[in-house]
Amino acid sequence: MEKTFNEPAASAQFKNDAERQQANAQRAEKGEPQIPGAAGRESVPTKDPKEFDVRGGPGSEGNKPVQDPVM
């Protein structure tokens, strides 16, 4: 049973994960996209909401038609 918990594959995964995290830290400083983790989730360089433009988009014009009528 001890062999199950001390598998070398698990320690290799943690080593690769630590390398990935270090590489992501360097990429974040440069503003480059980061490498996703083992779960396949995409990482974002920043989570600051002030950097995203939330104005505009569907519904921001009120009841205005999608296409302006041309006469």
LUMDO-976257 format. One record per residue (C-alpha): residue number from 1; residue in one letter; z, y, x. Coordinates in pm, whole numbers. Layout:
N
num:NUM&residuo:A&Z:Z&Y:Y&X:X
...
END
This chain:
71
num:1&residuo:M&Z:0&Y:0&X:0
num:2&residuo:E&Z:63&Y:237&X:291
num:3&residuo:K&Z:-297&Y:191&X:398
num:4&residuo:T&Z:-412&Y:339&X:66
num:5&residuo:F&Z:-222&Y:662&X:127
num:6&residuo:N&Z:-312&Y:693&X:493
num:7&residuo:E&Z:-688&Y:656&X:468
num:8&residuo:P&Z:-879&Y:843&X:737
num:9&residuo:A&Z:-1140&Y:955&X:480
num:10&residuo:A&Z:-885&Y:1173&X:304
num:11&residuo:S&Z:-779&Y:1345&X:624
num:12&residuo:A&Z:-1145&Y:1404&X:714
num:13&residuo:Q&Z:-1197&Y:1569&X:377
num:14&residuo:F&Z:-907&Y:1806&X:438
num:15&residuo:K&Z:-1043&Y:1885&X:784
num:16&residuo:N&Z:-1386&Y:1966&X:638
num:17&residuo:D&Z:-1222&Y:2170&X:363
num:18&residuo:A&Z:-1027&Y:2373&X:618
num:19&residuo:E&Z:-1349&Y:2438&X:812
num:20&residuo:R&Z:-1521&Y:2544&X:489
num:21&residuo:Q&Z:-1238&Y:2782&X:404
num:22&residuo:Q&Z:-1257&Y:2940&X:750
num:23&residuo:A&Z:-1634&Y:2978&X:719
num:24&residuo:N&Z:-1589&Y:3134&X:374
num:25&residuo:A&Z:-1340&Y:3384&X:512
num:26&residuo:Q&Z:-1596&Y:3491&X:772
num:27&residuo:R&Z:-1872&Y:3507&X:509
num:28&residuo:A&Z:-1650&Y:3717&X:279
num:29&residuo:E&Z:-1601&Y:3975&X:554
num:30&residuo:K&Z:-1979&Y:4005&X:589
num:31&residuo:G&Z:-2034&Y:4013&X:212
num:32&residuo:E&Z:-2240&Y:3693&X:210
num:33&residuo:P&Z:-2218&Y:3430&X:-65
num:34&residuo:Q&Z:-1957&Y:3164&X:-1
num:35&residuo:I&Z:-1988&Y:2786&X:17
num:36&residuo:P&Z:-1849&Y:2620&X:-299
num:37&residuo:G&Z:-1566&Y:2369&X:-276
num:38&residuo:A&Z:-1565&Y:1998&X:-341
num:39&residuo:A&Z:-1541&Y:2049&X:-716
num:40&residuo:G&Z:-1871&Y:2238&X:-714
num:41&residuo:R&Z:-1726&Y:2564&X:-837
num:42&residuo:E&Z:-1905&Y:2871&X:-714
num:43&residuo:S&Z:-1690&Y:3118&X:-526
num:44&residuo:V&Z:-1728&Y:3490&X:-566
num:45&residuo:P&Z:-1674&Y:3727&X:-275
num:46&residuo:T&Z:-1460&Y:3964&X:-483
num:47&residuo:K&Z:-1288&Y:3961&X:-818
num:48&residuo:D&Z:-1245&Y:4337&X:-843
num:49&residuo:P&Z:-1358&Y:4437&X:-1195
num:50&residuo:K&Z:-1443&Y:4789&X:-1079
num:51&residuo:E&Z:-1739&Y:4652&X:-882
num:52&residuo:F&Z:-1911&Y:4520&X:-1196
num:53&residuo:D&Z:-2097&Y:4749&X:-1436
num:54&residuo:V&Z:-1983&Y:4663&X:-1788
num:55&residuo:R&Z:-2174&Y:4940&X:-1965
num:56&residuo:G&Z:-2486&Y:4862&X:-2163
num:57&residuo:G&Z:-2602&Y:4525&X:-2277
num:58&residuo:P&Z:-2650&Y:4384&X:-2627
num:59&residuo:G&Z:-2466&Y:4574&X:-2897
num:60&residuo:S&Z:-2411&Y:4888&X:-2694
num:61&residuo:E&Z:-2673&Y:5079&X:-2895
num:62&residuo:G&Z:-2497&Y:5031&X:-3230
num:63&residuo:N&Z:-2735&Y:4933&X:-3510
num:64&residuo:K&Z:-3047&Y:5043&X:-3327
num:65&residuo:P&Z:-3339&Y:4798&X:-3369
num:66&residuo:V&Z:-3434&Y:4586&X:-3072
num:67&residuo:Q&Z:-3783&Y:4739&X:-3060
num:68&residuo:D&Z:-3840&Y:5105&X:-3144
num:69&residuo:P&Z:-4095&Y:5144&X:-3425
num:70&residuo:V&Z:-4420&Y:5307&X:-3314
num:71&residuo:M&Z:-4607&Y:5524&X:-3563
END
